[in-house]
Amino acid sequence: MTAVYEVRGMTCEHCVAAVRAELSRIDGAEQVEVDLTAGQVTVSSRAPLDVTAVRRAVDEAGYELVASN
C-alpha cells in the first residue's frame, strides 16, 4: 500500500531526514520518500498505517501533518 501525506514546516534536507527517520520507525512502514518542494511524504507499507501514528511521528520530528489520502 502507498499513502501520501502533506506535511507543513519542512524547509531543508535536515527536515527531510528527520521526517523520514520518524516515519520509518512506524511498525509496517517499508519505504518513506519525502518531496521537500511539494511538502509531501509518500509511505509504502504492508497494510494501511494508523493516521494517528503517522501524525505522532511527524509531530515528533517537529512538523505538522496537514492532510492524508
N, CA and C of each residue as an Amber inpcrd file, in Angstrom:
protein
   207
   0.8330000  -1.1720000   0.0000000   0.0000000   0.0000000   0.0000000
   0.8830000   1.2430000   0.0000000   0.3540000   2.2840000  -0.5890000
   1.0580000   3.5650000  -0.6190000   0.1090000   4.6660000  -0.1670000
   0.5830000   5.5140000   0.7240000  -0.2010000   6.6530000   1.1970000
   0.6420000   7.9090000   1.0580000  -0.0320000   9.0050000   0.7020000
   0.6480000  10.2880000   0.5450000   0.1160000  11.2370000   1.6130000
   1.0410000  11.9190000   2.2730000   0.6940000  12.8440000   3.3470000
   1.2660000  14.2190000   3.0340000   0.5160000  15.2550000   3.3640000
   1.0150000  16.6240000   3.2340000   1.5610000  17.0340000   4.5940000
   2.8020000  17.5070000   4.5890000   3.4680000  17.8920000   5.8260000
   3.9070000  19.3450000   5.7150000   3.5600000  20.1250000   6.7040000
   3.8850000  21.5540000   6.7220000   5.0900000  21.8040000   7.6210000
   5.9700000  22.7230000   7.1760000   7.0720000  23.1690000   8.0110000
   8.4440000  22.6930000   7.5660000   8.5120000  21.7820000   6.6080000
   9.8100000  21.2990000   6.1510000  10.4490000  22.3430000   5.2270000
  11.7250000  22.6750000   5.5000000  12.4010000  23.6980000   4.7080000
  13.7730000  23.2900000   4.1880000  14.3120000  22.1560000   4.6560000
  15.6700000  21.7870000   4.2700000  15.8630000  20.2700000   4.3210000
  17.0480000  19.8340000   3.9450000  17.3460000  18.4000000   3.9420000
  17.3590000  17.8120000   5.3620000  17.6820000  18.6250000   6.3470000
  17.6020000  18.1480000   7.7380000  16.1540000  17.7920000   8.0750000
  15.2230000  18.6200000   7.6250000  13.7970000  18.3670000   7.8350000
  13.4070000  17.0370000   7.1850000  13.8640000  16.8510000   5.9700000
  13.5720000  15.6180000   5.2220000  14.0800000  14.4080000   6.0020000
  15.3130000  14.4830000   6.4800000  15.9000000  13.3650000   7.2170000
  15.1460000  13.0850000   8.5120000  14.7400000  14.1330000   9.2130000
  14.0190000  13.9610000  10.4780000  12.6700000  13.2950000  10.2530000
  11.9320000  13.7560000   9.2430000  10.6140000  13.1790000   8.9490000
  10.7700000  11.7280000   8.4870000  11.7380000  11.4810000   7.6150000
  11.9610000  10.1210000   7.1160000  12.3060000   9.1750000   8.2680000
  13.1700000   9.6190000   9.1680000  13.5860000   8.7720000  10.2930000
  12.4060000   8.4250000  11.1960000  11.6070000   9.4170000  11.5480000
  10.4720000   9.1600000  12.4480000   9.4240000   8.2550000  11.7910000
   9.1030000   8.5180000  10.5320000   8.0910000   7.7010000   9.8610000
   8.5900000   6.2790000   9.6160000   9.8740000   6.1120000   9.4220000
  10.4400000   4.7710000   9.2090000  10.3150000   3.8980000  10.4450000
  10.1620000   4.5200000  11.6060000  10.0300000   3.7630000  12.8660000
   8.6320000   3.1750000  13.0640000   7.6630000   3.6190000  12.2840000
   6.2980000   3.1010000  12.4410000   6.2700000   1.6400000  11.9900000
   5.6970000   0.8010000  12.8240000   5.6020000  -0.6190000  12.5030000
   4.8360000  -0.8000000  11.1940000   5.4440000  -1.4790000  10.2560000
   4.8030000  -1.7490000   8.9750000   5.2630000  -0.8370000   7.8480000
   5.8680000   0.2960000   8.1830000   6.3610000   1.2050000   7.1430000
   7.5700000   0.5640000   6.4740000   7.5330000   0.4610000   5.1560000
   8.6190000  -0.1840000   4.4260000   9.5200000   0.8140000   3.7110000
   8.9320000   1.8620000   3.1680000   9.7150000   2.8580000   2.4420000
   9.0850000   4.2300000   2.6500000   9.9360000   5.2320000   2.8740000
   9.4670000   6.6020000   3.0790000  10.1960000   7.5080000   2.0980000
   9.4310000   8.2220000   1.2850000  10.0050000   9.1750000   0.3390000
   9.4530000  10.5550000   0.6780000  10.3360000  11.5400000   0.7590000
   9.9360000  12.8990000   1.1120000  10.2240000  13.8270000  -0.0680000
   9.2050000  14.5520000  -0.4970000   9.3500000  15.5630000  -1.5480000
   9.2940000  16.9190000  -0.8660000  10.4720000  17.4870000  -0.6270000
  10.5770000  18.7500000   0.1040000   9.8500000  19.8790000  -0.6170000
  10.0180000  19.9600000  -1.9260000   9.4090000  21.0380000  -2.7070000
   7.8920000  21.0050000  -2.6310000   7.3130000  19.8220000  -2.7330000
   5.8560000  19.6750000  -2.7020000   5.3100000  19.6190000  -1.2770000
   6.1730000  19.3800000  -0.3020000   5.7100000  19.2320000   1.0760000
   4.9200000  17.9500000   1.2650000   5.3160000  16.9150000   0.5250000
   4.5990000  15.6480000   0.5910000   5.5190000  14.5040000   0.9950000
   4.9180000  13.5550000   1.6930000   5.6250000  12.3560000   2.1120000
   4.8260000  11.1640000   1.6100000   5.5140000  10.2390000   0.9490000
   4.8770000   9.0200000   0.4610000   5.4270000   7.8560000   1.2740000
   4.5150000   7.0860000   1.8680000   4.9100000   5.9510000   2.6970000
   4.3340000   4.6740000   2.1000000   5.2120000   3.7110000   1.8430000
   4.7900000   2.3970000   1.3810000   4.7850000   1.4670000   2.5880000
   3.7470000   0.6410000   2.6840000   3.6190000  -0.2570000   3.8310000
   2.8950000  -1.5270000   3.4240000   2.9960000  -2.5350000   4.2710000
   2.3280000  -3.8160000   4.0120000   0.8260000  -3.7080000   4.2070000
   0.4140000  -2.8670000   5.1250000  -1.0040000  -2.6750000   5.4550000
  -1.2130000  -1.1870000   5.7150000  -2.4590000  -0.7270000   5.7050000
  -2.7120000   0.6920000   5.9750000  -2.1280000   1.1000000   7.3340000
  -1.4790000   2.2550000   7.3590000  -0.9170000   2.7630000   8.6130000
  -1.9710000   3.5610000   9.3650000  -1.8850000   3.5190000  10.6690000
  -2.7770000   4.2870000  11.5240000  -2.4030000   5.7630000  11.3890000
  -3.3530000   6.5840000  10.9670000  -3.0910000   8.0070000  10.7550000
  -2.6250000   8.6750000  12.0470000  -3.1140000   8.2240000  13.1750000
  -2.6820000   8.7840000  14.4560000  -1.1890000   8.5310000  14.6700000
  -0.7200000   7.3450000  14.3060000   0.7030000   7.0260000  14.4380000
   1.5290000   7.8850000  13.4890000   1.0250000   8.1020000  12.2960000
   1.7200000   8.9500000  11.3230000   1.7750000  10.3830000  11.8450000
   0.6540000  10.8730000  12.3470000   0.5980000  12.2390000  12.8780000
   1.5890000  12.4030000  14.0430000   1.6510000  11.4150000  14.9280000
   2.5720000  11.4620000  16.0660000   4.0300000  11.4850000  15.6050000
   4.3430000  10.6740000  14.5980000   5.7150000  10.6100000  14.0910000
   6.1220000  11.9360000  13.4600000   5.2400000  12.5280000  12.6700000
   5.5270000  13.8150000  12.0410000   5.6790000  14.8850000  13.1140000
   4.8170000  14.8360000  14.1080000   4.8650000  15.7720000  15.2310000
   6.1920000  15.6280000  15.9850000   6.6010000  14.4050000  16.2220000
   7.8470000  14.1230000  16.9370000   9.0420000  14.6840000  16.1710000
   8.9540000  14.6720000  14.8520000  10.0310000  15.2360000  14.0200000
  10.0180000  16.7590000  14.0540000   8.9160000  17.3390000  14.5220000
   8.8360000  18.8000000  14.6480000   8.0410000  19.4820000  13.5490000
   7.1870000  18.7080000  12.8580000   6.4320000  19.2640000  11.7460000
   4.9520000  18.9540000  11.9220000   4.1350000  19.3990000  10.9760000
   2.6820000  19.2660000  11.1010000   2.1020000  18.4640000   9.9370000
   1.3880000  17.3980000  10.2690000   0.6540000  16.6430000   9.2620000
  -0.6120000  17.4170000   8.9350000  -0.7450000  17.8310000   7.6690000
  -1.8720000  18.6660000   7.2590000  -2.9840000  17.8230000   6.6600000
  -2.6190000  16.8680000   5.8140000  -3.6360000  16.0730000   5.1220000
  -3.0520000  14.7260000   4.7280000  -3.9410000  13.7730000   4.4910000
  -3.5270000  12.4520000   4.0150000  -4.5520000  11.9660000   2.9980000
  -4.1090000  11.0570000   2.1490000  -5.0440000  10.4340000   1.1980000
  -4.7330000   8.9940000   1.0220000
